[in-house]
């Protein structure tokens, strides 16, 4: 499903290696649903983790912008839902190819 979101902020997280799991790092966008009609929007904010290509293209450039995400999965995160999918478009810019 294609969903428009407002980028509220960005979040960079790191975690140490433990219990035979490697250390990790993530770059994520914190998003608010902008679907219409507004009465049917998701009320909680969600997190979308950028992949390496998206990180290079978009990190630091999207707060206060609207984006369109192709949502493939919604996962339960520790603090907020996490989306898996693809960032399709920065609304107002030409579509990503």
C-alpha positions as CSV (number, residue, x, y, z in Angstrom):
1,X,0.0,0.0,0.0
2,X,1.2,3.5,-0.8
3,X,0.9,5.9,2.1
4,X,1.8,9.6,2.4
5,X,3.6,10.6,5.6
6,X,5.0,13.7,7.2
7,X,8.6,13.3,8.4
8,X,8.6,14.6,12.0
9,X,12.3,13.9,12.8
10,X,15.2,11.5,12.2
11,X,16.6,9.0,14.6
12,X,20.1,7.4,14.5
13,X,20.6,4.5,16.9
14,X,23.5,2.2,17.8
15,X,23.6,-0.8,19.9
16,X,26.5,-2.9,21.2
17,X,27.2,-6.6,20.4
18,X,25.8,-9.0,23.0
19,X,24.9,-12.6,23.3
20,X,26.7,-13.6,20.1
21,X,24.8,-10.9,18.1
22,X,26.8,-8.3,16.3
23,X,26.7,-4.6,17.1
24,X,24.3,-2.6,14.9
25,X,23.3,0.8,13.7
26,X,20.1,2.2,12.1
27,X,19.0,5.4,10.5
28,X,15.2,6.0,10.7
29,X,12.6,8.5,9.9
30,X,9.8,9.2,12.5
31,X,6.6,9.6,10.5
32,X,3.0,10.7,10.9
33,X,0.3,9.4,8.6
34,X,-1.1,12.0,6.2
35,X,-3.8,9.8,4.6
36,X,-7.1,11.2,3.6
37,X,-9.7,11.5,5.0
38,X,-7.9,12.5,8.2
39,X,-10.4,10.7,10.4
40,X,-9.0,7.4,9.3
41,X,-5.3,8.1,9.7
42,X,-3.1,6.0,11.9
43,X,-2.9,8.0,15.2
44,X,0.5,6.9,16.5
45,X,3.8,7.8,14.9
46,X,5.7,5.1,13.1
47,X,9.3,4.5,12.3
48,X,10.8,3.8,8.8
49,X,14.3,2.5,8.7
50,X,16.3,3.8,5.7
51,X,18.4,1.3,3.7
52,X,21.9,2.2,2.7
53,X,20.9,3.7,-0.6
54,X,18.1,5.7,0.9
55,X,20.4,6.9,3.7
56,X,22.9,8.3,1.2
57,X,20.1,10.1,-0.7
58,X,17.8,11.3,2.1
59,X,19.5,11.5,5.5
60,X,19.4,15.0,6.9
61,X,17.1,16.3,4.1
62,X,13.6,15.2,5.0
63,X,12.5,16.6,8.4
64,X,9.3,18.7,7.8
65,X,8.8,17.2,4.3
66,X,6.2,14.8,3.1
67,X,7.1,11.4,1.6
68,X,5.3,8.5,0.0
69,X,6.2,5.0,1.4
70,X,5.3,1.7,-0.2
71,X,4.5,-0.2,3.0
72,X,5.2,-3.9,2.7
73,X,5.1,-4.8,6.5
74,X,4.3,-3.2,9.8
75,X,6.4,-4.6,12.6
76,X,6.1,-4.2,16.4
77,X,9.0,-2.0,17.5
78,X,10.1,-1.5,21.1
79,X,8.7,2.0,21.3
80,X,6.7,2.5,18.0
81,X,5.6,0.5,15.0
82,X,8.3,0.0,12.4
83,X,7.6,0.0,8.6
84,X,9.3,-2.1,6.1
85,X,9.0,-1.1,2.5
86,X,10.4,1.5,0.1
87,X,10.6,5.2,0.0
88,X,8.9,6.0,-3.3
89,X,8.8,9.7,-3.5
90,X,9.5,13.0,-1.7
91,X,6.2,14.8,-2.3
92,X,6.8,17.9,-4.3
93,X,10.0,16.5,-5.9
94,X,10.1,14.3,-9.0
95,X,9.6,10.6,-8.3
96,X,12.6,8.4,-7.4
97,X,13.8,6.2,-10.2
